[in-house]
């Protein structure tokens, strides 16, 4: 095997590692959403263990990236692939943190089971899970069209979040006791974690586009301007 062939093999192994991390984060999100829907504290605890695994995978991939840069001194295109991986694993780790944040809400919901959990929460979870899955597919096949389609779906997540925000704020206005207001806030926190998960999926899609084209394209520029 030539030096170039060995390097190409290492790059493919790196891609496989990122895909493994993506699957783990997707699994973590699903577990967190199931725990929230079923008010299952034990399943919520399992999310913490999954998150530790996600973090460990991130560190392993990062170490491989540094090793390739130091030993192979990659040319521009190969270096772009490695830098893309280093950025993607940071966002994937953060997505795992968002899933863990949802799991943290579960004990509060168990203590106050009358707090509303709008069905839009489940819709948000399904949507951002699909966005992550599709982004990983785009990364697998260097598919920039799919990456752009993923980023466009973030508008749907934002709309769902706005609806959930309105519903929970209305409930908080009529909650009465501070305990009920605090519990309702936790439900809102879960929605915010999901909204942020969608933003990070968009970040991943942008990284895929950069890796393939060499040009970085900000997909959420209009929303960012409005947010300021």
N, C-alpha and C positions, 0 to 999 in steps of 0.2 A: 504494500500500500504506500503510495506516494505521500509526501508531506501535505500536499493540497487535498488529497482524498481523505487523509486523517482529519484535517481541519474541517472539511465539509461534514464529516461524520460527527465531529464534536458540536458543530453548529446545529445539526439535526437533533442531537441528544439534548441540547439546550432548549430547542423548541419543544421537544417532548416533555421536558421538565416544566416548562411554563404551562403547557396544556394540562399536565397533572395538577398543578397548583390551581388552575382555573376550575377544574372539576371539583377539587376539594372545597373551594370557596362556594361554588354552586350548591354543593351538598350541605355546607354550613348554613347557607341562606335558607334552604328548604327546611332544615331541622329547626331553625329559629322561627320560621313562619308556622310550622306545625305546632311547635310549643306554644306560640301565641294563640293560635286558633283553638287548641285543645286545653289551654291553661295547664300545661304539663311541665311542672318544675323540673322533674328529672331529665326530660328531654332538653329543657333549657340549659341545664348543667352540662349536657353532652356537647353543646355548642362551644363551651369554653375549651374543652379538650380538642375539638376540631380546630379551633382558632390557634391553639398552641402548635398544632401540626402544620397549619398554614404558615405560621411565622418561621418554623424550622425549615420548611421547604424554601422559603424566601432567602434565608441566610445561605443555604446550600447552593442555590442558583447564583446568588451574588458572588460567592467565592469562586464558582466556576467561571463567571464572567471576568473577574479580575485575573484569574489564571490565564485565560485565553488572550487577554489584552497584553499581559506581560510576556508570555512565551511565544505568541504567534505574531505580534505586532501587525494586526490586521489592516488591510487596505480599506479605503473609504466605505465601500458598500458593506463589507463584512463588519466593519466597526459600527456602522449604522444599525445593523441587525443586533449586535451585542448591546449597544446603548439602548435600543428599543426594549430589549428584554429587561435591562436594569430598571427602566422606567415603568414597565408593565408590572413587574413584581411588587414594586412599591404600591401601585394602585390596587393590585389584587390583595395585598396585605391590608390595606385600608378598608377594602370591601369586606374582608373578614371581620374587621373591627366593627363595621356597621351591623353585620349580622349578629355579632356578640352584643352590640347595643340593644338590638331587638330582644335578645334572650334576657337581658337584664330587666326588661319591662315586665316580664311574665310574673314574677312574684307580686308585684304591685297589682296586677290584674287579678291574680288569685285572691288577694286580700280584699279587693273591691270588684266582685264579679258583675255588678250592675253597671259598671262603666262601659259606655258604648265602644264596640269595636266594629266600625263601619265596614261593610263588605268591600269597599274600595281599598282597604288595607291589603286584603288578599289579592285583589286585582293588581295593586302596585307590586306586591311580591312576585306574582307570576310574570308581570311585564319586565321587571328589572332582571329576573332570572333568565328570561328569554334573551334579553339584550346581552347578558354575559355570555350565554351559550353561543349566540350568533357571532359575537366578537371573536370568540375562540375559533369558530369555524372560519371567519375571515382571516384570522392570523394563520391558520393551518394552510389555507389555499392562496395566501397573498391577494385576497379579494377586496379591492378598495370599494367596489360598488356596495358590497354587503356592509362594509365598515361604515360607509356614509348612511346607509339605511338604518343601521343601529343608532347612530347619533340622532337621526331625525325622530326616532321613537321617544326621545327624552321629553318632547313636548307633551306626549300623552301622560307620562309619569308626573310631570309638573301639574297638569290639569287635575289629575286624580288627587294629588297632594293638596291643591287649593281647595278641593271639595271636602276632603277629610278635615282640613284645618277649619273650615267654616262650621262643619257639623260639631266638632269637638269644642270649639270656642263657644258655640251656642249652648252646648251642654254645661260647660264650665260657668257660664253666666247665670245658669239656673241651679247650679249644684248645691249651693247653700253652705255646707260645711267645708272648712279648709282641707280636711282629709280627702273629700270627694274631688275637690278642685285639683289637689296634688295628683291623685290617681288618674284623673282625666288628662292631666299634663303628660303623664307617662305614656298614655295612648298616642298623644300627639308626638311624643319623642320617637315612637316606633315609626310613625309616618315620615318624620324628618330623616331618620336613618335610611329608609327606603328611597327617599328622594335623593339623598346624597349617594346612595349606591348606584342609582341611575346616572348621576353626574360622572361618577368614576368609570362606569361602563363606557360612557361617551369619551372619556379621556383615553381609555384603552383603544377605542376605535380610531381616534386621532393618531395614536402611536402606530397602529397598523398602516395607516395611510402614509405616514412619514417613512416607515421602514421600506415600503414598496416604491414610493415616488421620490423620496429625498426632500420633500417639501412638507413643512408643518402647516396644517390647516386647522384653525380654531373653529370648531363647529357650533359653539354656543355664544358667539360674540354678541348677538343682539340681546340675549337674555342677560348676559353679564353687564351690558350697558344699562339696561333697565334696572338691574339690581342695585346699581350704584346711584 
